[in-house]
Amino acid sequence: MQFLAFLKDSYREARNGWMLQIMLALASLLILLVACIGYRPITLEDTLSQPLRMMKWGLSFDKQGYERLGSPEAVVENFVSTNPAEPWRADYTFDYVVRVEKGADIRKLQRSPFPVGRDGVKRFFGDMLRETYETVEVSGGLPELDVKPKRPDPDDDEGDGDPPFAKAKEKDKKEKADDGPPPPPESRYKMTVRGSKAEDQLAWPHQVTLLFAFEPPGVMMSLRDGVYLTEDYLINGFGAWILLLVSVVITAGFIPTMLGKGSLDLIVSKPIGRTRLLVYKYLGGLTFILVLTAYAVLGVWAAIGLRSGLWAPNFLMVIPLLTFYFAVLYAVSTLAAVLTRSTIVAILVTAVAWAGIWLVGKLNNAVESREEAVREMRDAPPDLRRGPQDPEARVWFIFAPGSWPYVKAVHAVTPRTYQLDERLGRVIAEGVLTPNQRKALGHDKPPRASWAEILGVSAGFIAVAIGLGCWRFTTRDY
C-alpha cells in the first residue's frame, strides 16, 4: 500500500506538470506515424525500371548535355521468369535496351558514365541486384570502347613516356574509334540473373508507401528490411532516445519535490524508513516509465503487424530492456537529486553521465575491434591478409595502444548501455530478418559481451548509486 501511495504521488506530479500528457501525445503520434507506413510487393521489372526512369529524369536537368548525347533512353523489355508463381525464387532473363537519335551518339555514351557497353552494363546491374541475386550475366550489345589511356611502353623509343606523346596517342585512338562505321542507334543486351537470395516472399523487394498512399520514387526494399529499419532505427534508435530524454526530465523533479521544505517533514512523520522511502520513490519513477514504454511499443508493434502482416514478438523485448536502460540513468538522477536537491542539476548530471557512459562503451568497442583486426592479420597466412593493420595506430586519432588497458578498466566498472543498445538491435534483427540478411549486417558473429555481463555490471552500478543515495539520505539532517 505504501508503494502504491508513492506511485500515485509520482503520477500526480507528472500530470500536474503536463509532462504525462505530452509523453502520451508523442507516443500516440509515433504510433500513427508507423501506422501510415505500408509495403507493396513489386516485380523485378519494377525494381529495374524505376532507377532507369530516375536516371533519365536526372539527365534531363542538363538539357544541352542530354541532347548532345543523343537524348538517350534506357528501358528493360521481354521479361521471362522461370517461376511466375513464386517470383522471389525465380531466375529471370530480359533485354536491356539503349536508344539514341543516331548511331554516332552511342560512341559518345560509351565515354560517359551512362551504362552502355557489356562491361559497364554488367557493373550497373550487378550493383543494383547485388543484394537480391548471386550472378548477373550479359551478352549481345556493344563491347566496351577502349579509350582509356595506358601506361607508356618502356621499350617504346618514340615517346619515352612523354605525357604530350601519350595524349597524342590517346587522341589518335579516339579518332580511329570514331572513324569506324557507326553502330545502330539501338543497343540491345540480353541479361540473365540467377541465384535469388530472397529466402521467402517477405525478403523480396517491396515499394514503401508513406501516409497510406504516397509512394516515394526509389524507396524500395524487402518487407523484412523495412520492418527492421522501422523497429531498430525509428523506434529503438531515434524514438527511444527521445523517450529516455523526456523521461529523465519528467522524473528528475520527483526526488527534489519530495525533499522540499514541508513535504519531507510530512512524509518522514509516517511510519516508514528513509531508505524504503527513497527506494519506493525510485521504483515509482521506473513504473511510470515502464507504463509509457509499454504503451508506445505495444502500439507500434500492433501497427506494424496490421500494416505489414509481420508479427515479430522479439520487438516486445524493447519494453523491459529500455526500462532497464532508463533505470541506469534514473539511478544517477536520484543520487544527484539527493546530493543537491535541485531538479536542474539532476538533469544536467544525468545528461553528462549518459553521454560519458555511452562514449566509454563506444571507445571500448573501437579498441576491441582494432585488437581483433590486428590478431586476425597476425594469424592469417600472408596471402590471405586483408590489409595492413598497424598495431601502433591510435584509436580515434587520440588513444594510443598504451592507453587501451585503462579504457578497458574504466569500461569494466561502468554500465553497459552501449552494449545493451547493440544487443537490443541484434534481438530485433533475429525476430525479423533472415539468416542471410543478418549475416549482411554482421549479426552472424557471436556478440562480444554476454547478457549476464551486460545486465550484471549495469545492475551493480544501479545498486551502488542507489545505495550511496540512501546512505546520504539517511545521514543528512534536512
C-alpha positions in Angstrom: 0.0 0.0 0.0 2.8 2.4 0.8 4.4 1.8 -2.6 1.1 2.5 -4.3 0.7 5.7 -2.4 4.2 6.9 -3.7 3.3 5.8 -7.2 0.1 7.9 -7.0 2.2 10.9 -5.9 4.5 10.5 -8.8 1.6 10.2 -11.2 0.0 13.4 -9.8 3.3 15.3 -10.1 3.8 14.3 -13.8 0.1 15.1 -14.6 0.2 18.5 -13.0 3.3 19.4 -15.0 1.6 18.4 -18.3 4.6 16.1 -19.0 2.4 13.0 -18.8 0.0 14.4 -21.4 2.9 15.4 -23.6 4.5 12.0 -23.4 1.2 10.2 -24.3 0.7 12.6 -27.2 4.2 12.0 -28.5 3.7 8.2 -28.2 0.4 8.4 -30.0 2.0 10.5 -32.8 4.7 7.9 -33.1 2.2 5.1 -33.4 0.3 7.0 -36.1 3.5 7.7 -38.0 4.3 4.0 -38.1 0.8 3.0 -39.0 1.0 5.2 -42.1 3.9 3.2 -43.5 3.0 0.4 -45.8 4.6 -2.1 -48.2 3.5 -3.2 -51.7 5.2 -6.2 -53.3 6.8 -5.3 -56.7 8.2 -7.3 -59.7 11.8 -7.4 -60.8 10.8 -5.3 -63.8 9.6 -2.6 -61.4 12.8 -2.8 -59.4 14.9 -2.2 -62.6 12.6 0.2 -64.4 12.3 2.8 -61.7 16.1 3.5 -61.4 16.3 3.9 -65.2 13.4 6.4 -65.2 15.1 8.3 -62.3 18.4 8.3 -64.3 16.6 9.8 -67.3 15.0 12.4 -65.0 18.3 13.4 -63.6 19.9 13.7 -67.0 17.1 15.9 -68.2 18.2 18.7 -65.9 21.2 19.3 -68.2 19.1 19.7 -71.4 22.1 20.6 -73.6 24.2 17.8 -72.4 21.3 15.4 -72.7 20.7 16.4 -76.3 24.4 16.3 -77.1 24.4 12.6 -76.0 21.5 11.9 -78.4 18.7 12.1 -75.8 19.5 8.5 -74.6 16.7 6.3 -73.3 17.2 3.1 -71.4 14.4 0.5 -70.8 14.0 -3.1 -69.9 11.9 -5.4 -72.0 10.9 -9.0 -72.6 10.9 -10.3 -69.0 10.8 -14.1 -68.7 10.6 -15.8 -65.3 11.4 -19.4 -64.6 8.8 -19.5 -61.7 6.0 -17.0 -62.1 4.1 -18.4 -59.2 6.9 -17.7 -56.8 8.8 -14.7 -58.2 11.2 -14.5 -55.3 12.6 -17.9 -56.1 12.8 -17.4 -59.9 15.6 -16.7 -62.3 15.0 -14.1 -65.0 16.0 -13.2 -68.5 15.3 -9.8 -70.0 16.5 -7.3 -72.6 18.2 -4.1 -71.6 17.8 -1.6 -74.5 19.6 1.7 -75.0 18.2 4.0 -77.7 19.7 7.3 -79.1 18.8 9.5 -82.0 21.7 8.4 -84.3 24.3 5.7 -84.1 27.2 8.1 -83.7 25.7 9.1 -80.3 26.4 5.6 -79.0 30.1 6.4 -79.1 29.6 9.5 -77.0 27.6 7.5 -74.5 30.4 5.0 -74.2 32.7 7.7 -73.0 30.2 8.9 -70.4 29.1 7.2 -67.1 25.9 6.0 -68.9 25.5 2.2 -68.6 26.3 1.1 -72.2 28.9 -1.5 -73.3 28.9 -5.0 -72.0 31.2 -4.4 -69.0 29.5 -1.2 -68.0 26.1 -2.8 -68.2 27.2 -5.8 -66.1 28.6 -3.5 -63.4 25.5 -1.3 -63.4 23.0 -4.2 -63.0 25.4 -6.1 -60.7 25.5 -3.2 -58.3 21.7 -2.9 -58.5 21.0 -6.6 -57.9 23.9 -7.4 -55.5 21.6 -7.9 -52.5 19.0 -9.8 -54.5 20.8 -12.2 -56.8 24.1 -14.1 -56.9 25.1 -13.7 -60.6 24.3 -11.3 -63.4 25.3 -12.3 -66.9 25.2 -10.1 -70.1 25.5 -10.9 -73.8 25.0 -9.1 -77.1 25.1 -5.4 -77.4 28.3 -3.5 -77.8 31.7 -4.2 -76.2 33.4 -1.6 -74.2 35.0 1.2 -76.2 38.8 1.1 -75.3 39.6 4.7 -74.9 41.4 4.6 -71.6 45.0 5.8 -71.6 47.6 3.1 -71.0 51.0 3.4 -69.4 53.7 4.2 -71.9 55.8 1.2 -73.0 59.3 1.5 -71.6 60.6 -0.2 -74.7 59.0 2.4 -76.9 61.8 4.7 -78.1 59.4 7.1 -79.8 57.7 8.6 -76.8 59.8 7.6 -73.7 56.6 8.1 -71.7 56.4 11.8 -72.6 52.9 13.0 -71.5 52.3 15.0 -74.7 53.1 12.0 -76.8 50.8 9.8 -74.7 48.0 12.3 -75.1 48.6 12.4 -78.9 48.3 8.6 -79.0 45.1 8.8 -77.0 43.6 11.3 -79.3 44.6 9.1 -82.3 42.9 6.2 -80.7 39.6 8.1 -80.1 39.7 9.3 -83.7 40.2 5.8 -85.1 37.3 4.6 -82.9 35.1 7.3 -84.3 36.3 6.8 -87.9 34.8 3.3 -87.9 31.3 2.5 -89.1 28.8 3.9 -86.6 26.8 1.4 -84.7 23.0 1.3 -84.9 21.1 3.8 -82.8 19.8 0.9 -80.6 22.0 -1.3 -78.5 20.2 -4.4 -77.0 21.8 -6.6 -74.3 20.5 -10.0 -73.2 20.5 -10.1 -69.4 20.3 -13.2 -67.2 20.1 -13.1 -63.4 20.4 -16.3 -61.3 20.5 -17.4 -57.7 17.9 -15.4 -55.8 19.0 -14.5 -52.3 15.4 -13.9 -51.1 14.6 -16.8 -48.7 10.9 -16.1 -48.7 8.3 -13.6 -50.1 8.9 -11.1 -47.2 12.5 -10.8 -48.2 11.5 -9.9 -51.8 11.7 -6.1 -52.8 8.6 -4.0 -51.8 7.7 -0.5 -52.6 7.4 1.6 -49.5 4.2 3.6 -49.0 4.0 6.7 -46.8 0.9 8.4 -45.5 -1.1 5.4 -46.6 -0.9 6.4 -50.3 2.2 8.3 -51.3 4.9 6.1 -52.9 8.3 8.0 -52.9 10.2 7.0 -56.0 13.3 4.9 -55.5 12.3 3.8 -51.9 12.3 0.0 -52.4 13.4 -2.7 -50.0 12.3 -6.0 -48.7 9.4 -6.0 -46.3 11.7 -7.6 -43.7 14.3 -4.8 -44.2 11.5 -2.2 -43.9 10.2 -3.6 -40.7 13.7 -3.9 -39.3 14.6 -0.3 -40.1 11.4 0.9 -38.5 11.8 -1.1 -35.4 15.5 -0.7 -34.9 16.3 2.8 -36.2 13.0 4.7 -35.8 11.8 3.1 -32.5 14.8 1.6 -30.8 17.0 4.4 -32.1 15.5 7.8 -32.5 12.3 7.1 -30.7 14.0 5.5 -27.7 16.4 8.4 -27.3 13.6 10.9 -27.3 11.7 8.8 -24.8 14.7 8.5 -22.5 15.5 12.2 -22.7 11.9 13.3 -21.9 11.7 10.6 -19.1 14.8 12.0 -17.5 13.3 15.5 -17.5 10.0 14.2 -16.1 11.4 12.1 -13.3 14.2 14.5 -12.3 11.8 16.5 -10.2 10.3 13.6 -8.2 13.1 13.5 -5.6 13.7 17.2 -5.2 10.0 17.8 -4.7 9.9 15.2 -2.0 12.9 16.8 -0.3 11.3 20.2 -0.4 10.6 22.0 2.9 7.4 20.9 4.4 7.0 17.9 2.1 9.7 15.8 3.7 8.5 16.6 7.2 5.1 15.3 6.4 6.4 12.1 4.8 9.0 11.2 7.5 6.4 11.7 10.2 4.8 8.5 8.8 6.0 5.0 9.9 8.4 4.4 7.1 12.2 4.4 7.0 14.1 6.8 4.8 15.8 4.0 2.8 12.5 2.5 2.0 11.1 5.9 1.2 13.9 6.6 -1.4 13.7 3.2 -2.9 9.9 3.4 -3.3 10.3 6.8 -5.0 12.9 5.3 -7.4 10.7 2.3 -8.2 7.7 4.6 -8.7 9.6 6.5 -11.4 10.6 3.3 -13.1 7.0 2.1 -13.0 5.9 5.3 -14.5 8.3 5.0 -17.5 7.5 1.3 -17.8 3.9 2.0 -18.5 4.7 4.8 -21.0 7.2 2.5 -22.8 4.7 -0.4 -22.9 2.0 1.9 -24.4 4.3 3.1 -27.1 5.9 -0.2 -28.0 2.7 -2.2 -28.0 1.0 0.4 -30.1 3.9 0.4 -32.6 4.1 -3.4 -32.7 0.4 -3.7 -33.4 0.6 -1.0 -36.1 3.5 -2.8 -37.8 1.8 -6.2 -37.6 -1.5 -4.9 -39.1 0.2 -2.9 -41.9 2.8 -5.5 -42.9 1.5 -8.8 -41.7 4.8 -9.5 -40.0 4.3 -10.0 -36.2 7.7 -10.1 -34.5 7.4 -10.8 -30.8 11.2 -10.1 -30.3 10.4 -6.4 -30.7 8.5 -6.5 -27.4 11.8 -7.0 -25.7 12.2 -3.3 -26.1 9.8 -2.7 -23.2 11.9 -4.4 -20.4 15.3 -3.5 -21.8 14.5 0.1 -22.5 13.1 0.4 -18.9 16.4 -1.2 -17.6 18.4 1.3 -19.7 16.4 4.1 -18.0 16.9 2.5 -14.6 20.7 3.2 -15.0 20.0 6.9 -15.9 17.4 7.3 -13.1 19.9 5.9 -10.6 22.3 8.7 -11.5 19.4 11.3 -11.4 18.3 10.0 -7.9 21.8 10.3 -6.5 22.3 13.8 -7.9 18.9 14.9 -6.6 19.7 13.6 -3.1 23.1 15.4 -3.0 21.9 18.7 -4.5 18.1 18.8 -4.0 18.0 20.5 -7.5 16.0 19.4 -10.5 18.1 21.3 -13.0 21.4 19.8 -11.6 19.9 16.3 -11.6 19.0 16.7 -15.3 22.5 18.1 -16.2 24.4 15.5 -14.2 22.3 12.7 -15.8 22.8 14.0 -19.3 26.6 14.3 -18.8 26.8 10.8 -17.3 24.6 9.4 -20.1 27.0 10.8 -22.7 30.1 9.7 -20.8 28.9 6.1 -20.3 27.9 5.8 -24.0 31.3 7.2 -25.1 33.2 4.8 -22.9 31.2 1.8 -24.4 31.8 3.2 -28.0 35.5 3.7 -27.3 35.9 0.2 -25.8 34.2 -1.3 -28.8 36.6 0.5 -31.2 39.6 -0.7 -29.1 38.3 -4.3 -29.2 37.7 -4.1 -33.0 41.3 -2.8 -33.5 42.8 -5.6 -31.4 40.7 -8.2 -33.2 41.8 -6.9 -36.6 45.4 -7.0 -35.5 45.1 -10.6 -34.3 43.5 -11.7 -37.5 46.2 -10.1 -39.5 49.0 -11.8 -37.5 47.3 -15.2 -37.5 46.3 -15.3 -41.2 48.7 -16.5 -43.9 50.5 -13.8 -45.8 48.5 -14.3 -49.0 45.1 -14.1 -47.1 45.7 -10.9 -45.1 43.1 -8.4 -45.8 45.3 -5.4 -45.5 47.8 -3.7 -43.1 46.6 -3.1 -39.6 49.2 -1.1 -37.7 49.3 -2.3 -34.0 50.6 1.1 -33.0 47.9 3.2 -34.7 45.8 5.3 -32.4 42.1 4.8 -31.9 40.1 7.9 -32.8 43.5 9.6 -33.5 43.8 10.2 -29.8 44.1 6.9 -27.8 47.5 5.2 -28.2 47.8 1.5 -27.6 49.3 2.2 -24.2 46.0 3.8 -23.0 43.9 0.8 -24.1 44.2 -1.1 -20.8 42.9 2.0 -19.0 40.0 2.3 -21.4 39.1 -1.3 -20.6 39.4 -0.8 -16.9 37.0 2.2 -17.0 34.6 0.2 -19.2 34.7 -2.7 -16.7 33.0 -0.7 -13.9 30.6 1.4 -16.0 27.1 0.4 -17.1 26.9 -1.3 -20.4 24.4 1.0 -22.0 26.2 0.9 -25.4 26.3 -2.9 -25.4 22.7 -3.0 -24.3 21.6 -0.9 -27.2 23.7 -3.0 -29.6 22.3 -6.3 -28.3 18.7 -5.0 -28.5 19.3 -4.2 -32.2 20.5 -7.8 -32.6 17.4 -9.2 -30.8 15.2 -7.2 -33.2 17.1 -8.4 -36.2 16.7 -12.0 -35.1 13.0 -11.7 -35.0 12.6 -10.0 -38.4 15.5 -10.8 -40.8 16.5 -14.0 -42.5 19.9 -15.6 -41.8 21.4 -14.1 -45.0 20.1 -10.6 -44.1 21.6 -10.9 -40.5 24.9 -12.0 -42.0 25.0 -8.9 -44.2 24.7 -6.8 -41.0 27.4 -8.7 -39.2 25.0 -10.4 -36.8 26.2 -13.9 -37.7 29.2 -13.4 -35.4 28.7 -14.1 -31.6 28.4 -10.9 -29.5 31.4 -9.8 -27.5 29.5 -9.4 -24.2 27.1 -11.8 -22.7 23.7 -10.9 -21.3 25.0 -11.8 -17.8 27.8 -9.4 -18.1 25.7 -6.6 -19.6 22.9 -6.9 -17.0 25.1 -7.8 -14.1 27.5 -4.9 -14.4 24.7 -2.4 -15.0 22.7 -3.7 -12.1 25.7 -3.4 -9.9 26.1 0.2 -10.9 22.4 0.8 -10.1 22.8 -0.8 -6.7 25.9 1.3 -5.9 24.3 4.6 -7.0 21.0 3.9 -5.1 23.0 2.7 -2.1 25.0 5.9 -1.9 21.8 7.9 -2.3 20.2 6.0 0.6 23.2 6.5 2.8 23.3 10.2 2.2 19.5 10.5 2.6 19.6 8.7 6.0 22.6 10.6 7.4 21.7 14.1 6.3 19.6 16.4 8.5 17.1 18.1 6.3 
